[in-house]
């Protein structure tokens, strides 16, 4: 166990004597679910951010077109 701890550069300790139990296995899988949820939330935030930026640029470009139209109509008067 000490050599595995050294090779992994991580502290490895013994939880109990005997074979692994189901509760020991579930702890690792719950960590995987937390990581998956965190990644999905970050991806969702990224998508919302990109969509917000896209909407912002579309509105901004539409606003500048309106200003150009007003300037050209003022020149006709």
PDB file of N, CA, C and O in Angstrom, chain B, residues numbered from 101:
ATOM      1  N   UNK B 101       0.835  -1.188   0.000  1.00  0.00           N
ATOM      2  CA  UNK B 101       0.000   0.000   0.000  1.00  0.00           C
ATOM      3  C   UNK B 101       0.881   1.253   0.000  1.00  0.00           C
ATOM      4  O   UNK B 101       0.546   2.250  -0.640  1.00  0.00           O
ATOM      5  N   UNK B 102       1.990   1.199   0.709  1.00  0.00           N
ATOM      6  CA  UNK B 102       2.879   2.360   0.734  1.00  0.00           C
ATOM      7  C   UNK B 102       3.473   2.627  -0.641  1.00  0.00           C
ATOM      8  O   UNK B 102       3.597   3.784  -1.043  1.00  0.00           O
ATOM      9  N   UNK B 103       3.845   1.570  -1.372  1.00  0.00           N
ATOM     10  CA  UNK B 103       4.421   1.783  -2.706  1.00  0.00           C
ATOM     11  C   UNK B 103       3.354   2.327  -3.661  1.00  0.00           C
ATOM     12  O   UNK B 103       3.661   3.171  -4.504  1.00  0.00           O
ATOM     13  N   UNK B 104       2.104   1.859  -3.544  1.00  0.00           N
ATOM     14  CA  UNK B 104       1.027   2.388  -4.388  1.00  0.00           C
ATOM     15  C   UNK B 104       0.793   3.857  -4.081  1.00  0.00           C
ATOM     16  O   UNK B 104       0.567   4.661  -4.985  1.00  0.00           O
ATOM     17  N   UNK B 105       0.848   4.204  -2.794  1.00  0.00           N
ATOM     18  CA  UNK B 105       0.676   5.594  -2.396  1.00  0.00           C
ATOM     19  C   UNK B 105       1.776   6.461  -2.981  1.00  0.00           C
ATOM     20  O   UNK B 105       1.524   7.575  -3.438  1.00  0.00           O
ATOM     21  N   UNK B 106       3.001   5.944  -2.965  1.00  0.00           N
ATOM     22  CA  UNK B 106       4.131   6.703  -3.501  1.00  0.00           C
ATOM     23  C   UNK B 106       4.024   6.841  -5.015  1.00  0.00           C
ATOM     24  O   UNK B 106       4.264   7.916  -5.564  1.00  0.00           O
ATOM     25  N   UNK B 107       3.661   5.743  -5.691  1.00  0.00           N
ATOM     26  CA  UNK B 107       3.551   5.767  -7.157  1.00  0.00           C
ATOM     27  C   UNK B 107       2.449   6.704  -7.627  1.00  0.00           C
ATOM     28  O   UNK B 107       2.591   7.360  -8.659  1.00  0.00           O
ATOM     29  N   UNK B 108       1.357   6.772  -6.885  1.00  0.00           N
ATOM     30  CA  UNK B 108       0.240   7.639  -7.264  1.00  0.00           C
ATOM     31  C   UNK B 108       0.439   9.063  -6.773  1.00  0.00           C
ATOM     32  O   UNK B 108      -0.331   9.954  -7.131  1.00  0.00           O
ATOM     33  N   UNK B 109       1.462   9.288  -5.960  1.00  0.00           N
ATOM     34  CA  UNK B 109       1.720  10.601  -5.365  1.00  0.00           C
ATOM     35  C   UNK B 109       0.470  11.105  -4.650  1.00  0.00           C
ATOM     36  O   UNK B 109       0.077  12.266  -4.765  1.00  0.00           O
ATOM     37  N   UNK B 110      -0.141  10.174  -3.903  1.00  0.00           N
ATOM     38  CA  UNK B 110      -1.383  10.467  -3.206  1.00  0.00           C
ATOM     39  C   UNK B 110      -1.427   9.602  -1.946  1.00  0.00           C
ATOM     40  O   UNK B 110      -0.934   8.474  -1.953  1.00  0.00           O
ATOM     41  N   UNK B 111      -1.999  10.111  -0.891  1.00  0.00           N
ATOM     42  CA  UNK B 111      -2.079   9.370   0.352  1.00  0.00           C
ATOM     43  C   UNK B 111      -3.127   8.266   0.233  1.00  0.00           C
ATOM     44  O   UNK B 111      -4.296   8.532  -0.051  1.00  0.00           O
ATOM     45  N   UNK B 112      -2.691   7.019   0.454  1.00  0.00           N
ATOM     46  CA  UNK B 112      -3.584   5.872   0.426  1.00  0.00           C
ATOM     47  C   UNK B 112      -3.618   5.296   1.829  1.00  0.00           C
ATOM     48  O   UNK B 112      -2.573   4.991   2.404  1.00  0.00           O
ATOM     49  N   UNK B 113      -4.829   5.144   2.390  1.00  0.00           N
ATOM     50  CA  UNK B 113      -4.961   4.603   3.736  1.00  0.00           C
ATOM     51  C   UNK B 113      -5.927   3.429   3.732  1.00  0.00           C
ATOM     52  O   UNK B 113      -6.727   3.275   2.809  1.00  0.00           O
ATOM     53  N   UNK B 114      -5.847   2.612   4.756  1.00  0.00           N
ATOM     54  CA  UNK B 114      -6.718   1.455   4.901  1.00  0.00           C
ATOM     55  C   UNK B 114      -7.964   1.873   5.676  1.00  0.00           C
ATOM     56  O   UNK B 114      -7.870   2.432   6.769  1.00  0.00           O
ATOM     57  N   UNK B 115      -9.130   1.596   5.098  1.00  0.00           N
ATOM     58  CA  UNK B 115     -10.392   1.929   5.760  1.00  0.00           C
ATOM     59  C   UNK B 115     -10.783   0.873   6.776  1.00  0.00           C
ATOM     60  O   UNK B 115     -11.262   1.204   7.861  1.00  0.00           O
ATOM     61  N   UNK B 116     -10.585  -0.397   6.437  1.00  0.00           N
ATOM     62  CA  UNK B 116     -10.969  -1.496   7.329  1.00  0.00           C
ATOM     63  C   UNK B 116     -10.296  -2.770   6.869  1.00  0.00           C
ATOM     64  O   UNK B 116      -9.742  -2.827   5.772  1.00  0.00           O
ATOM     65  N   UNK B 117     -10.344  -3.802   7.714  1.00  0.00           N
ATOM     66  CA  UNK B 117      -9.816  -5.117   7.356  1.00  0.00           C
ATOM     67  C   UNK B 117     -10.846  -5.869   6.529  1.00  0.00           C
ATOM     68  O   UNK B 117     -12.048  -5.682   6.716  1.00  0.00           O
ATOM     69  N   UNK B 118     -10.393  -6.708   5.628  1.00  0.00           N
ATOM     70  CA  UNK B 118     -11.299  -7.561   4.868  1.00  0.00           C
ATOM     71  C   UNK B 118     -11.564  -7.024   3.477  1.00  0.00           C
ATOM     72  O   UNK B 118     -10.918  -6.089   3.005  1.00  0.00           O
ATOM     73  N   UNK B 119     -12.546  -7.656   2.836  1.00  0.00           N
ATOM     74  CA  UNK B 119     -12.899  -7.309   1.453  1.00  0.00           C
ATOM     75  C   UNK B 119     -13.618  -5.963   1.397  1.00  0.00           C
ATOM     76  O   UNK B 119     -14.149  -5.469   2.392  1.00  0.00           O
ATOM     77  N   UNK B 120     -13.613  -5.394   0.201  1.00  0.00           N
ATOM     78  CA  UNK B 120     -14.332  -4.134  -0.004  1.00  0.00           C
ATOM     79  C   UNK B 120     -15.822  -4.369   0.163  1.00  0.00           C
ATOM     80  O   UNK B 120     -16.332  -5.447  -0.144  1.00  0.00           O
ATOM     81  N   UNK B 121     -16.504  -3.365   0.643  1.00  0.00           N
ATOM     82  CA  UNK B 121     -17.949  -3.452   0.838  1.00  0.00           C
ATOM     83  C   UNK B 121     -18.634  -2.559  -0.183  1.00  0.00           C
ATOM     84  O   UNK B 121     -17.999  -1.683  -0.770  1.00  0.00           O
ATOM     85  N   UNK B 122     -19.899  -2.770  -0.391  1.00  0.00           N
ATOM     86  CA  UNK B 122     -20.669  -1.971  -1.345  1.00  0.00           C
ATOM     87  C   UNK B 122     -20.630  -0.487  -0.994  1.00  0.00           C
ATOM     88  O   UNK B 122     -20.576   0.357  -1.888  1.00  0.00           O
ATOM     89  N   UNK B 123     -20.656  -0.163   0.284  1.00  0.00           N
ATOM     90  CA  UNK B 123     -20.644   1.244   0.689  1.00  0.00           C
ATOM     91  C   UNK B 123     -19.334   1.918   0.287  1.00  0.00           C
ATOM     92  O   UNK B 123     -19.319   3.113  -0.006  1.00  0.00           O
ATOM     93  N   UNK B 124     -18.227   1.156   0.269  1.00  0.00           N
ATOM     94  CA  UNK B 124     -16.946   1.711  -0.162  1.00  0.00           C
ATOM     95  C   UNK B 124     -16.981   2.033  -1.647  1.00  0.00           C
ATOM     96  O   UNK B 124     -16.444   3.055  -2.074  1.00  0.00           O
ATOM     97  N   UNK B 125     -17.602   1.177  -2.427  1.00  0.00           N
ATOM     98  CA  UNK B 125     -17.674   1.380  -3.873  1.00  0.00           C
ATOM     99  C   UNK B 125     -18.571   2.560  -4.221  1.00  0.00           C
ATOM    100  O   UNK B 125     -18.300   3.279  -5.183  1.00  0.00           O
ATOM    101  N   UNK B 126     -19.630   2.768  -3.454  1.00  0.00           N
ATOM    102  CA  UNK B 126     -20.582   3.838  -3.739  1.00  0.00           C
ATOM    103  C   UNK B 126     -19.969   5.211  -3.519  1.00  0.00           C
ATOM    104  O   UNK B 126     -20.372   6.171  -4.175  1.00  0.00           O
ATOM    105  N   UNK B 127     -19.005   5.328  -2.611  1.00  0.00           N
ATOM    106  CA  UNK B 127     -18.388   6.627  -2.357  1.00  0.00           C
ATOM    107  C   UNK B 127     -17.704   7.154  -3.599  1.00  0.00           C
ATOM    108  O   UNK B 127     -17.805   8.344  -3.900  1.00  0.00           O
ATOM    109  N   UNK B 128     -17.008   6.296  -4.328  1.00  0.00           N
ATOM    110  CA  UNK B 128     -16.330   6.717  -5.553  1.00  0.00           C
ATOM    111  C   UNK B 128     -17.296   7.092  -6.641  1.00  0.00           C
ATOM    112  O   UNK B 128     -17.051   8.039  -7.388  1.00  0.00           O
ATOM    113  N   UNK B 129     -18.402   6.362  -6.750  1.00  0.00           N
ATOM    114  CA  UNK B 129     -19.367   6.653  -7.802  1.00  0.00           C
ATOM    115  C   UNK B 129     -20.118   7.946  -7.528  1.00  0.00           C
ATOM    116  O   UNK B 129     -20.493   8.652  -8.463  1.00  0.00           O
ATOM    117  N   UNK B 130     -20.343   8.266  -6.248  1.00  0.00           N
ATOM    118  CA  UNK B 130     -21.028   9.525  -5.953  1.00  0.00           C
ATOM    119  C   UNK B 130     -20.147  10.710  -6.323  1.00  0.00           C
ATOM    120  O   UNK B 130     -20.650  11.758  -6.729  1.00  0.00           O
ATOM    121  N   UNK B 131     -18.845  10.549  -6.185  1.00  0.00           N
ATOM    122  CA  UNK B 131     -17.918  11.603  -6.604  1.00  0.00           C
ATOM    123  C   UNK B 131     -17.999  11.808  -8.106  1.00  0.00           C
ATOM    124  O   UNK B 131     -17.926  12.941  -8.582  1.00  0.00           O
ATOM    125  N   UNK B 132     -18.150  10.727  -8.854  1.00  0.00           N
ATOM    126  CA  UNK B 132     -18.276  10.835 -10.312  1.00  0.00           C
ATOM    127  C   UNK B 132     -19.531  11.615 -10.679  1.00  0.00           C
ATOM    128  O   UNK B 132     -19.507  12.440 -11.592  1.00  0.00           O
ATOM    129  N   UNK B 133     -20.627  11.355  -9.970  1.00  0.00           N
ATOM    130  CA  UNK B 133     -21.867  12.072 -10.259  1.00  0.00           C
ATOM    131  C   UNK B 133     -21.733  13.561  -9.959  1.00  0.00           C
ATOM    132  O   UNK B 133     -22.265  14.391 -10.696  1.00  0.00           O
ATOM    133  N   UNK B 134     -21.039  13.899  -8.902  1.00  0.00           N
ATOM    134  CA  UNK B 134     -20.832  15.308  -8.566  1.00  0.00           C
ATOM    135  C   UNK B 134     -20.014  15.984  -9.659  1.00  0.00           C
ATOM    136  O   UNK B 134     -20.324  17.104 -10.064  1.00  0.00           O
ATOM    137  N   UNK B 135     -18.981  15.316 -10.135  1.00  0.00           N
ATOM    138  CA  UNK B 135     -18.148  15.877 -11.199  1.00  0.00           C
ATOM    139  C   UNK B 135     -18.968  16.057 -12.467  1.00  0.00           C
ATOM    140  O   UNK B 135     -18.853  17.082 -13.140  1.00  0.00           O
ATOM    141  N   UNK B 136     -19.793  15.073 -12.799  1.00  0.00           N
ATOM    142  CA  UNK B 136     -20.628  15.171 -14.002  1.00  0.00           C
ATOM    143  C   UNK B 136     -21.602  16.339 -13.886  1.00  0.00           C
ATOM    144  O   UNK B 136     -21.787  17.081 -14.850  1.00  0.00           O
ATOM    145  N   UNK B 137     -22.219  16.511 -12.734  1.00  0.00           N
ATOM    146  CA  UNK B 137     -23.169  17.613 -12.531  1.00  0.00           C
ATOM    147  C   UNK B 137     -22.458  18.961 -12.645  1.00  0.00           C
ATOM    148  O   UNK B 137     -22.982  19.890 -13.260  1.00  0.00           O
ATOM    149  N   UNK B 138     -21.273  19.069 -12.056  1.00  0.00           N
ATOM    150  CA  UNK B 138     -20.524  20.325 -12.121  1.00  0.00           C
ATOM    151  C   UNK B 138     -20.154  20.650 -13.569  1.00  0.00           C
ATOM    152  O   UNK B 138     -20.270  21.799 -13.995  1.00  0.00           O
ATOM    153  N   UNK B 139     -19.716  19.654 -14.318  1.00  0.00           N
ATOM    154  CA  UNK B 139     -19.355  19.880 -15.724  1.00  0.00           C
ATOM    155  C   UNK B 139     -20.579  20.290 -16.522  1.00  0.00           C
ATOM    156  O   UNK B 139     -20.503  21.203 -17.344  1.00  0.00           O
ATOM    157  N   UNK B 140     -21.704  19.630 -16.295  1.00  0.00           N
ATOM    158  CA  UNK B 140     -22.921  19.996 -17.023  1.00  0.00           C
ATOM    159  C   UNK B 140     -23.378  21.416 -16.702  1.00  0.00           C
ATOM    160  O   UNK B 140     -23.829  22.137 -17.591  1.00  0.00           O
ATOM    161  N   UNK B 141     -23.267  21.819 -15.445  1.00  0.00           N
ATOM    162  CA  UNK B 141     -23.639  23.189 -15.067  1.00  0.00           C
ATOM    163  C   UNK B 141     -22.711  24.190 -15.748  1.00  0.00           C
ATOM    164  O   UNK B 141     -23.166  25.227 -16.231  1.00  0.00           O
ATOM    165  N   UNK B 142     -21.421  23.890 -15.789  1.00  0.00           N
ATOM    166  CA  UNK B 142     -20.480  24.805 -16.452  1.00  0.00           C
ATOM    167  C   UNK B 142     -20.754  24.908 -17.947  1.00  0.00           C
ATOM    168  O   UNK B 142     -20.656  25.992 -18.522  1.00  0.00           O
ATOM    169  N   UNK B 143     -21.096  23.793 -18.578  1.00  0.00           N
ATOM    170  CA  UNK B 143     -21.438  23.819 -20.008  1.00  0.00           C
ATOM    171  C   UNK B 143     -22.706  24.641 -20.227  1.00  0.00           C
ATOM    172  O   UNK B 143     -22.793  25.408 -21.186  1.00  0.00           O
ATOM    173  N   UNK B 144     -23.678  24.483 -19.348  1.00  0.00           N
ATOM    174  CA  UNK B 144     -24.919  25.259 -19.458  1.00  0.00           C
ATOM    175  C   UNK B 144     -24.644  26.750 -19.308  1.00  0.00           C
ATOM    176  O   UNK B 144     -25.198  27.562 -20.050  1.00  0.00           O
ATOM    177  N   UNK B 145     -23.801  27.111 -18.362  1.00  0.00           N
ATOM    178  CA  UNK B 145     -23.436  28.524 -18.187  1.00  0.00           C
ATOM    179  C   UNK B 145     -22.739  29.053 -19.435  1.00  0.00           C
ATOM    180  O   UNK B 145     -22.989  30.182 -19.857  1.00  0.00           O
ATOM    181  N   UNK B 146     -21.878  28.249 -20.016  1.00  0.00           N
ATOM    182  CA  UNK B 146     -21.180  28.663 -21.238  1.00  0.00           C
ATOM    183  C   UNK B 146     -22.161  28.868 -22.390  1.00  0.00           C
ATOM    184  O   UNK B 146     -22.052  29.842 -23.134  1.00  0.00           O
ATOM    185  N   UNK B 147     -23.106  27.963 -22.534  1.00  0.00           N
ATOM    186  CA  UNK B 147     -24.094  28.086 -23.612  1.00  0.00           C
ATOM    187  C   UNK B 147     -24.960  29.331 -23.417  1.00  0.00           C
ATOM    188  O   UNK B 147     -25.229  30.056 -24.374  1.00  0.00           O
ATOM    189  N   UNK B 148     -25.389  29.576 -22.197  1.00  0.00           N
ATOM    190  CA  UNK B 148     -26.199  30.768 -21.921  1.00  0.00           C
ATOM    191  C   UNK B 148     -25.392  32.036 -22.191  1.00  0.00           C
ATOM    192  O   UNK B 148     -25.922  33.009 -22.727  1.00  0.00           O
ATOM    193  N   UNK B 149     -24.126  32.025 -21.826  1.00  0.00           N
ATOM    194  CA  UNK B 149     -23.268  33.177 -22.078  1.00  0.00           C
ATOM    195  C   UNK B 149     -23.089  33.449 -23.563  1.00  0.00           C
ATOM    196  O   UNK B 149     -23.164  34.595 -24.007  1.00  0.00           O
ATOM    197  N   UNK B 150     -22.854  32.398 -24.322  1.00  0.00           N
ATOM    198  CA  UNK B 150     -22.700  32.555 -25.776  1.00  0.00           C
ATOM    199  C   UNK B 150     -23.997  33.044 -26.401  1.00  0.00           C
ATOM    200  O   UNK B 150     -23.975  33.925 -27.260  1.00  0.00           O
ATOM    201  N   UNK B 151     -25.129  32.482 -25.979  1.00  0.00           N
ATOM    202  CA  UNK B 151     -26.423  32.919 -26.519  1.00  0.00           C
ATOM    203  C   UNK B 151     -26.693  34.378 -26.161  1.00  0.00           C
ATOM    204  O   UNK B 151     -27.183  35.141 -26.993  1.00  0.00           O
ATOM    205  N   UNK B 152     -26.377  34.763 -24.938  1.00  0.00           N
ATOM    206  CA  UNK B 152     -26.566  36.157 -24.530  1.00  0.00           C
ATOM    207  C   UNK B 152     -25.704  37.113 -25.336  1.00  0.00           C
ATOM    208  O   UNK B 152     -26.161  38.182 -25.742  1.00  0.00           O
ATOM    209  N   UNK B 153     -24.459  36.728 -25.567  1.00  0.00           N
ATOM    210  CA  UNK B 153     -23.569  37.568 -26.373  1.00  0.00           C
ATOM    211  C   UNK B 153     -24.079  37.667 -27.810  1.00  0.00           C
ATOM    212  O   UNK B 153     -24.028  38.738 -28.415  1.00  0.00           O
ATOM    213  N   UNK B 154     -24.569  36.556 -28.355  1.00  0.00           N
ATOM    214  CA  UNK B 154     -25.073  36.551 -29.715  1.00  0.00           C
ATOM    215  C   UNK B 154     -26.285  37.478 -29.828  1.00  0.00           C
ATOM    216  O   UNK B 154     -26.386  38.246 -30.785  1.00  0.00           O
ATOM    217  N   UNK B 155     -27.199  37.414 -28.867  1.00  0.00           N
ATOM    218  CA  UNK B 155     -28.375  38.292 -28.874  1.00  0.00           C
ATOM    219  C   UNK B 155     -27.947  39.749 -28.733  1.00  0.00           C
ATOM    220  O   UNK B 155     -28.490  40.626 -29.405  1.00  0.00           O
ATOM    221  N   UNK B 156     -26.973  40.007 -27.858  1.00  0.00           N
ATOM    222  CA  UNK B 156     -26.477  41.366 -27.661  1.00  0.00           C
ATOM    223  C   UNK B 156     -25.903  41.935 -28.956  1.00  0.00           C
ATOM    224  O   UNK B 156     -26.185  43.082 -29.303  1.00  0.00           O
ATOM    225  N   UNK B 157     -25.104  41.149 -29.672  1.00  0.00           N
ATOM    226  CA  UNK B 157     -24.508  41.647 -30.910  1.00  0.00           C
ATOM    227  C   UNK B 157     -25.561  41.855 -31.995  1.00  0.00           C
ATOM    228  O   UNK B 157     -25.457  42.795 -32.782  1.00  0.00           O
ATOM    229  N   UNK B 158     -26.582  40.980 -32.046  1.00  0.00           N
ATOM    230  CA  UNK B 158     -27.644  41.149 -33.039  1.00  0.00           C
ATOM    231  C   UNK B 158     -28.430  42.439 -32.770  1.00  0.00           C
ATOM    232  O   UNK B 158     -28.735  43.192 -33.695  1.00  0.00           O
ATOM    233  N   UNK B 159     -28.751  42.682 -31.503  1.00  0.00           N
ATOM    234  CA  UNK B 159     -29.484  43.904 -31.173  1.00  0.00           C
ATOM    235  C   UNK B 159     -28.634  45.135 -31.426  1.00  0.00           C
ATOM    236  O   UNK B 159     -29.137  46.160 -31.887  1.00  0.00           O
ATOM    237  N   UNK B 160     -27.363  45.038 -31.128  1.00  0.00           N
ATOM    238  CA  UNK B 160     -26.471  46.175 -31.329  1.00  0.00           C
ATOM    239  C   UNK B 160     -26.339  46.499 -32.811  1.00  0.00           C
ATOM    240  O   UNK B 160     -26.363  47.667 -33.199  1.00  0.00           O
ATOM    241  N   UNK B 161     -26.198  45.452 -33.650  1.00  0.00           N
ATOM    242  CA  UNK B 161     -26.084  45.704 -35.086  1.00  0.00           C
ATOM    243  C   UNK B 161     -27.417  46.205 -35.657  1.00  0.00           C
ATOM    244  O   UNK B 161     -27.420  47.023 -36.577  1.00  0.00           O
ATOM    245  N   UNK B 162     -28.542  45.727 -35.126  1.00  0.00           N
ATOM    246  CA  UNK B 162     -29.845  46.217 -35.585  1.00  0.00           C
ATOM    247  C   UNK B 162     -30.015  47.674 -35.192  1.00  0.00           C
ATOM    248  O   UNK B 162     -30.589  48.452 -35.953  1.00  0.00           O
ATOM    249  N   UNK B 163     -29.529  48.056 -34.023  1.00  0.00           N
ATOM    250  CA  UNK B 163     -29.608  49.440 -33.592  1.00  0.00           C
ATOM    251  C   UNK B 163     -28.770  50.360 -34.451  1.00  0.00           C
ATOM    252  O   UNK B 163     -29.185  51.485 -34.728  1.00  0.00           O
ATOM    253  N   UNK B 164     -27.606  49.916 -34.877  1.00  0.00           N
ATOM    254  CA  UNK B 164     -26.757  50.755 -35.723  1.00  0.00           C
ATOM    255  C   UNK B 164     -27.352  50.891 -37.118  1.00  0.00           C
ATOM    256  O   UNK B 164     -27.169  51.926 -37.760  1.00  0.00           O
ATOM    257  N   UNK B 165     -28.064  49.867 -37.608  1.00  0.00           N
ATOM    258  CA  UNK B 165     -28.728  49.969 -38.907  1.00  0.00           C
ATOM    259  C   UNK B 165     -29.856  50.988 -38.840  1.00  0.00           C
ATOM    260  O   UNK B 165     -30.075  51.735 -39.794  1.00  0.00           O
ATOM    261  N   UNK B 166     -30.576  51.025 -37.719  1.00  0.00           N
ATOM    262  CA  UNK B 166     -31.652  51.995 -37.546  1.00  0.00           C
ATOM    263  C   UNK B 166     -31.092  53.409 -37.552  1.00  0.00           C
ATOM    264  O   UNK B 166     -31.695  54.311 -38.134  1.00  0.00           O
ATOM    265  N   UNK B 167     -29.947  53.613 -36.913  1.00  0.00           N
ATOM    266  CA  UNK B 167     -29.337  54.931 -36.900  1.00  0.00           C
ATOM    267  C   UNK B 167     -28.890  55.341 -38.289  1.00  0.00           C
ATOM    268  O   UNK B 167     -29.034  56.505 -38.664  1.00  0.00           O
ATOM    269  N   UNK B 168     -28.357  54.419 -39.052  1.00  0.00           N
ATOM    270  CA  UNK B 168     -27.940  54.720 -40.425  1.00  0.00           C
ATOM    271  C   UNK B 168     -29.147  55.084 -41.294  1.00  0.00           C
ATOM    272  O   UNK B 168     -29.068  55.983 -42.132  1.00  0.00           O
ATOM    273  N   UNK B 169     -30.254  54.387 -41.090  1.00  0.00           N
ATOM    274  CA  UNK B 169     -31.472  54.693 -41.842  1.00  0.00           C
ATOM    275  C   UNK B 169     -31.994  56.088 -41.502  1.00  0.00           C
ATOM    276  O   UNK B 169     -32.454  56.810 -42.387  1.00  0.00           O
ATOM    277  N   UNK B 170     -31.925  56.470 -40.226  1.00  0.00           N
ATOM    278  CA  UNK B 170     -32.377  57.790 -39.818  1.00  0.00           C
ATOM    279  C   UNK B 170     -31.488  58.874 -40.424  1.00  0.00           C
ATOM    280  O   UNK B 170     -31.994  59.910 -40.856  1.00  0.00           O
ATOM    281  N   UNK B 171     -30.171  58.652 -40.464  1.00  0.00           N
ATOM    282  CA  UNK B 171     -29.254  59.638 -41.033  1.00  0.00           C
ATOM    283  C   UNK B 171     -29.499  59.829 -42.516  1.00  0.00           C
ATOM    284  O   UNK B 171     -29.461  60.950 -43.022  1.00  0.00           O
ATOM    285  N   UNK B 172     -29.754  58.712 -43.223  1.00  0.00           N
ATOM    286  CA  UNK B 172     -29.986  58.830 -44.671  1.00  0.00           C
ATOM    287  C   UNK B 172     -31.312  59.516 -44.956  1.00  0.00           C
ATOM    288  O   UNK B 172     -31.429  60.236 -45.948  1.00  0.00           O
ATOM    289  N   UNK B 173     -32.312  59.308 -44.108  1.00  0.00           N
ATOM    290  CA  UNK B 173     -33.598  59.976 -44.324  1.00  0.00           C
ATOM    291  C   UNK B 173     -33.489  61.464 -43.979  1.00  0.00           C
ATOM    292  O   UNK B 173     -34.199  62.279 -44.568  1.00  0.00           O
ATOM    293  N   UNK B 174     -32.611  61.837 -43.032  1.00  0.00           N
ATOM    294  CA  UNK B 174     -32.416  63.245 -42.702  1.00  0.00           C
ATOM    295  C   UNK B 174     -31.746  63.965 -43.859  1.00  0.00           C
ATOM    296  O   UNK B 174     -32.009  65.147 -44.081  1.00  0.00           O
ATOM    297  N   UNK B 175     -30.901  63.292 -44.585  1.00  0.00           N
ATOM    298  CA  UNK B 175     -30.221  63.918 -45.728  1.00  0.00           C
ATOM    299  C   UNK B 175     -31.187  64.228 -46.853  1.00  0.00           C
ATOM    300  O   UNK B 175     -30.952  65.155 -47.627  1.00  0.00           O
ATOM    301  N   UNK B 176     -32.258  63.478 -46.959  1.00  0.00           N
ATOM    302  CA  UNK B 176     -33.231  63.721 -48.009  1.00  0.00           C
ATOM    303  C   UNK B 176     -34.053  64.970 -47.734  1.00  0.00           C
ATOM    304  O   UNK B 176     -34.559  65.601 -48.663  1.00  0.00           O
ATOM    305  N   UNK B 177     -34.187  65.325 -46.480  1.00  0.00           N
ATOM    306  CA  UNK B 177     -34.986  66.496 -46.162  1.00  0.00           C
ATOM    307  C   UNK B 177     -34.161  67.704 -46.400  1.00  0.00           C
ATOM    308  O   UNK B 177     -34.632  68.823 -46.197  1.00  0.00           O
TER     309      UNK B 177
END
